[in-house]
């Protein structure tokens, strides 16, 4: 260029900064007022046509200057006007000035924080409860798969297998009512946190107990049942305080579907772990997941909205205005309750239903393996199908129920507590006796006898329900 200098227009004042082609420092990117570009924060996501046009014209001028181009005065003059407009438009695209000590990525962090804050905290609680019940059934059903290689290793007969499967329900039965009282006393957060840690430790200790001896294994399985027994009342305690009535059915449906998906996950992954790492790996790996959940629960969950210091005032107002305050029950009219035929219809039908359900949960992998000659993986996958269907239908039913409530269908709160406890106790008794009886039947009979008993109880439960149940309110 024969020493000639070409002057380009900076953003702060016209025709002031020279471009020296042979000087590497002079070609460093410049920002506002000749300052380094690092000092200018420009929103790169903005899509402005004038910016790309201005940039292209600048590069064209430099190229023509370097190649001895013609007179550039008119283009430089036009660029000056465009640069002024560029400076004005740029002020709208530049990020707000940083506070002292603010990091370069602070804006991105702020946006992420706002996004998290907008997610309702009550649904964080629901998701954590969902994941707790996912782990609950994962840890429960892994024995249904692992019992097959364990029986071979320890030479257990069907009656012994039935006793082992039944021992879980011993502890589960003991803590149904105690869990609710404890949650009312110390708060649902502490009780559910204790429950997950307790049953996770029991799960991880299962291989050790099995190698020590059968009595130790029965005790550990009963301990596991104690932990899972308090989980349900603790969850109900928490959600009754966090979830408005109009959202309660769908939230409960989501949490309960966690149990069904836990069965799906446990039955699907247990065979893979057993095949690659041996049956003890199922209990070690599943049990360790509880510690991860507990760490999150401890930092994010609170027993009620009133205890959460980070809960927004808007969401707190929504929860309080849309919730129903339940008066504490001081006396329970047991004689009156047990005198009602619909109550007994509920208890009997729940027992009959759970007899078949728990056989499906605990014994079907054995049936597929021993009778149909499926391998462990195939047995687990076939057992997944009913629980997957339950998970889908439970969520659909929850949304339908909330829709009906939002349209004015009344919700009777009084009759749920005691009756739920009675019917659930009956259901657990079916687990205690049904799983043990199945092992005894198999040792002295066949699988046909097992299914005949289940079908007979299903028919009896259906008959009792249709004869004596009612949809009308029977208790004040």
N, C-alpha and C positions, 0 to 999 in steps of 0.2 A: 504493500500500500504506500511505499515511498515516504514513510514517515508521517503521512497524513493521518489526523485523528478524526474519528467520527463520534459525535456526542449524541447519546441516547437520553430520552426523557425519563428521569426517575419519578417516583410517585409524589414526592413532597414539593419539588420545585422544578420548573422546566429547564432542560438543557444545562445540567450542572455536572453530571457524573460522566467522565470520559471512559471509553472502552479501549483498553490497550491490548491489542491482540496477542502480543508476545509476552505479556506479563500474566503468569498463572494466577497471581493473587487478585488481579483486577477482574478475572473472570469468575470469581467466587459468587455464588448466588446472593443477591441483595434483596432486602425487603423494604419496608417503609422507611423513607428518609435515608436510604443508603445503608441502613442497619442490616446485619446478617439475617438471613431468612429464618434462622432458628428462633428469633425473637418475635416473629409474627405468627399468631395462631389463626389459621384459616380453616374454615370448615371445608374439608376435602370432599364431603359428600354433596356439596352444592353443585348444581349443573347449570352454569351460566354460559350461554353462547358467546357473549361479548368477551369473556375471559379467553377462550380458546382462539377467537379471532384476533384479539390484541396480541396474544403470544405469537401467533403465526406471522403477523405483520412485523413484529420485532425481529424474529429470526430471518425474515426475508430481507429486511434492511441491512442486517449485519452481513449476510451473505453477499449482497450486492456491493457493500462497501469493501469487503475483502477481495472481491474479484474486480475491483475497479469500476463499479457500476456507475450509472449516470447520476444526474442531480437528484439528491434525496430530500431536497428541502420541502417539497409538497407533502411527501409521505411522513416526514418527521413532524411537520406542522399538524397533519391529521392525527398522528399518534399522540401528540400533546393533548388535543382535545379529548381523545378517547381515554387517555391516562387519567385525566381529571375525572371523567365519568367512572372510570374503573375504581378510583380512590373512593368516590362517594358510595358506589355499590358495595365496595369491599367492607365498608364499615358495618354493613348489615350482616355480612358473612363471618366476620371475625368473632371468635368466642369472647364471652365476657372476661374482663380483666381478672387475673388470678389473685387470690388473697396471698398475703405474705406467708411463705412456707408451703404453698400448695404445690402438689406434684403436677407434672405435665399431663398425666392421665386422670387427674381428678375429676374432669368432666365426665369421662366414661364411667368412673366409679359411681359418681353421683346418679347418673342415669340408671345404672344397674340397681342401686339402692332404692331409687324411687319405684322401679318395677317390682322389687320384692315387697316393698311396703304396701303396694296396691293389692297384693294377693291376700285375701281374707285370712286372718290368723286362725279363725275358727276352723277353716278347712285345712290348715297346717296340722291342727290337733287331730282332725278326722283322718288325714293321711298317715299320721304317726300311729294312730290306733289300728288303721288298716294293716300297716306293716307289722305291728305287733301280733295281730291274729294270723297274718301270713306265716310268721315264724312259729306261732303256736301250733298250727296244723302240720307244718313241715317237720317239726320235732316230734309230733305225735305219730304221723304215718310212716316215718322212716323205719320204725320197728316192723311194720307190715311187710316190708321188702327184706330187711336185714334178717328177719326171723328165719328165712329159708336157709341161708348159709350157716347161721348160728345153730340151727337145729342139727345140721349135719356135723358141725364141729363138736357140739356138746352132747349129741345123742339124745335129744329131747323127743319124747313121744307127743302125740297130739294133745293129750290132756295137760301136759306140762306147758305146751305152747299156749293153750287156752288160758291157763292160770297166769302166765306172764302177761298176756294181752289184757287180762282182766285187772291185773294189779294197778294199772294206771288209774282206773276208775275208783279204786279205794280212796286214794287221796283226793281225787276230783270231787267225790261225793261229800267229803268232810268240810270243804271250804266254800260251798255255794252260798250259804247264809252268812258265814263268818266274813267272807270277802266284802259283802255289802255293808255290814256293820263297820268293818275296819275302814272302808272307803269314806263312809260318813264321818268317821272320827278323825282320821289323819289326812284325808284328801285322796282323791283318785290318782293323782300323779305319783305319789309315793307308793301306793299299793300296786299300780300297774308296773311301775319300774321294778319293784321288788319281785313281782311275779315273773317278769321276763328273765331277770338275772337268775332267779331260783331255778326255773325249769331249764334254762340254758346250761347251768352247772350240772344239773341232774342228767341232762342229755349227754354232756361230755364225759360224765363218769360212768355211763352205761357199759362201755366195753370193759372197763376195769372191774366193775361189779360182777359182770358175767364171768370173768375169768376167776374171780375169787370164789364164787359159788352162787347157787340159785337163790338162797335166802337174801343175799346182798342185792341181787338183781331185782327181786321183788320189792325190796325197800326203796331202792333208787327209783323204780318206776312209780311207786306210790308217792314219793317225794315230788316227782315230776307232775303228777296229777294235782298235788297240793298247789303248786305254782300256777298251773293253768286253770284251776278251779276259781281262784280269786280274780282272774283276769276279766271275766265277763261282767261281774257286778262292778268292778272298778271302772271299766269302760262305760257302762251305762251311767254311772255316777258323773263322770266327766262330761259326757255328751249332753246330759240333761241340763248342765249348767252353761255349756258353750253354744249349743245349737238351738236356734229359734224353732218353734213348732212347725212352721211351714217348710223347714229344711230337714226335719228330724228323720223322716222315713228314708229319704235318699241317703242321708249320712249313715244311718244304721245299716242300710242295705249294702253300702260300700264297705263298711267295716266287716260285716258278716261275709261278704264275698271274698274278703281276705282269707277267711278260713277255708273256703272252697278252693281258692287259688293256691293256698298253702298245701292243700292235699294234692293238687295238680303238680305243683313244683316238687314236692317231696317224692311223689310216686314216679315222676319223670326223671329226676336227677339221681335218686338213690341207686338205681341199677348201674348207671354210668360210673359212679364213684366206687361201688363195690367191684365192678369188673376191672377197674384200673388200679385201685389202691387197697382193696379189701374192705370187708364190712365195717371194721372200726372207724374207717375214714368218714362214714356217713354221720356218725354221732359227733366226732370231733369237729368236722366242718360246719354242720348245722348248729351245733352248740356255740361255736365261736361267733356266729352272726349276732347273737344276742348282745354281746358287748358293744358292737358297733351301733346297734339300735339304742342301747341305753345311753351312750354318750350324746347322741342327738336328742333323745327325750329329755335328758337332764338339763340341757341348755335351752330348749325351745318350748317345753310344755309347762303349763300351770294348771292347777286343779280347777280354777274358775277364772273368768275374765277379770274379776276384781283384784286378783293377785298378779296380773300381768302388767308390769310397768310400761311396756312398749306398745300396748294395745292402743290403737287410735281411739279418740273420743267418739268418732262417728260410728265405728264398728261396735264399741261398747254400748252406745245408745241403742243401736239396732238390736243387739242381743237382748238387752234388758227390756226393751219395749215389745219384743215379739216372743218372749218366753213366758211360760206359765209357772207361777210360783206354787210349789207343792207343799201343802201343810204337813208337818211331821205326823206320822201315825203313832199314836200313843197306846192304843189298845187294838188288838186284832181279834175279831169275833170268830174264833176257830169253830165253835159249835155251829154257828150260822153258816159259815162258809162250807163246812163239810156236810151240811144237811142238804145242799143244793145238788140235784142230779147233774146239771150241766158242768159243775166243777169236777165231778167224778168222771164224766165223759171226757173232759179235757185231760185228766190224769191218765186214764186208761188208754186213750188213743195215742198220747205222747209216748207211753211205755211201749205200746205195740209198734209204733212207727220207728222208734229208736232201736228196737231189737234188730230189725232188718238193716237199718242204717249202719249200725256199728259192725255188724257182720260184713257188710259191704266194704267198710273202711279197713277192717283188720284182717279178714280172712280171704277176701277175693284174690289177692295176689297168689296165695297158696293154692287156691282152687285152679287158677289158670296154669300154674306151674305143674301141679301134681296130676291133675285130671286132663287138662287140655294140652299138656306138655309144651307150654310156652316157656321160653327162657325168661330171665329176670327182666330184661329190657322190654320184651313184648308184654309181659304180665303188667309191668308198671304203666305202659302206655294204654292198655285196654282199661285199666282202673281209672285212668285220668278222665275219661269221657263223661261219666255221670257228674263229677265235681265241676267240670268245666261248664256243663249245662246249668248247674245250680248257680254258679257265679253270674252267668249272664241273666238268668231269670230273676235272681234276687235284685239286681240293679234295676231291671225293667219294672219290677213290682214296686220298688221304692219310689221311683219317679212318678209312677201312676198314683200311688198313695198321696204323695205331696201335692200332686195336681188336684186331687179330690179335696184335700184339706184347704188348699188355696181358693177353691171355689165354694167353700162354705160348709163342707161336711164336718160335723162335730167330731171332736176327739175326746174320748173318755179316758182320763188319766188314772182315776182312782182304782179301777179293777185290775190294772196291769201288774202291780208289784207283787202281792202275795200269791196270786194265781200263777204268775210266771215262776216263782220260786217252787211252788208245789209241783207244777208240771215238769219243770226242768229236773227236779230231784227224781221224779219218776223216770224221766228219760235216761238219767245217769244210772239208775238201778238196772235198766235194760242193758246198759253197757257192762255193768258188773256181772250180771248173770248170763247175758246172751253170749259174750265172748268165751266165758268159761264153759258154758253148756255146749257150745259148738265143738270145743276140743274133746269133751267127754263123748258127745254123739259120734264124732269121727273115729274115736278109739274103739267104740263098740258097735258102730253102724256104718253109714255111708253119707256121702254128700247129698244124696236124695233125701235122707231123713232131715238134714240141716235145712234144706229148702222147704220141705213140707211144714216144718215147725214155723218158719218165717212167714210162709203164705197163710197159714192158719191164724197167726197173730195179726197179720195185716187185715184179714177179713173180719176178725173179731173187733179190732179197733175201728174199722169202718162202720160196722153194724152198730156198735155202742155210740159212736159219734152221731150217726144219723137218727138214732132213736131218742137220745137224751140231750143233745146239745141245742143251743139256741143262740140267736144273734141279738136277743134282747138283753137289756141291762137287768141283772138279777141281784146286784149288791149296790147299796148306796154308799 
